[in-house]
Amino acid sequence: MITRLLLAYDGSEPAMRAFEFALDLARHYHAPLHLLAVVRPPDFGTEVETEAIIEQSRHHYRHLLQKLSARLQNEPIEAVSEIVVGHPAEQILHYADRHHIDHIVVGHRGRTIFGRLLIGSVARQVIAYANCAVTVVRS
């Protein structure tokens, strides 16, 4: 049985499909739905530039999560949203452990063989290291 769901959300089309899937699960199991957006800090730049980029990203994700929260207002489920900063897979896994999540839902973004094989996807890393069930929703 699913008691706590986590949706990792980045605003992409696969993430929106993952939202719909997670919402169906939350309805079916009457489980709270945690919405998580992860701001990935840039690998370069000065502190001032980095902070500005992070704040701009936070604002962007705040807007995206507000749209999802508005959709959830008429749903009979509890919804919680949070924005964190760091490496996406690491932050998703940390959040899941800290909040005792028993099912994570993520969108799949690898569209090409190159993207799937050479670039370590967030979904692949979450699957490899999660302490709970993970569903990857393809677009």
C-alpha positions, 0 to 999 in steps of 0.5 A: 500500500502507498502511504506517501507519494513524492513527485519530482517536478521540473515543469517539462512535458514528461513531468506533467505526465508524471504529475497526472500519474501521481495524482491518480495514485494519490486519489486511489490510495488516499495518500498525501502527494509531495511535490518537489522541485530541485534547483540545480546550482550552476557549475560556474560563476561567482557567488553573486551570479550563482545566488541570482541564478538560484533565486531566479530558478526558485521563482520559476519553480514557485510559479510552476508549483503554484499551478499544480497546487491550484489544480489540487485544491479541489482534490480530496488529497493532502498536497505539500510542495517544496523547492530545494537546491542541489543535485536533483537525484541526490535531493529527491532521494534525501527528501524521500528518506527524510519524509518517509516516502514509499513511492517516487514518481518521476518523468523520463526525459531521455529521448535519444540513445546518446542521452540515455547511455552517456548522460546519467539521467536523474530518473536512472539515479533515483531508481538505482539508489531509492529505498522505495518504489520508483515509477518513471513515466514516459512521455 
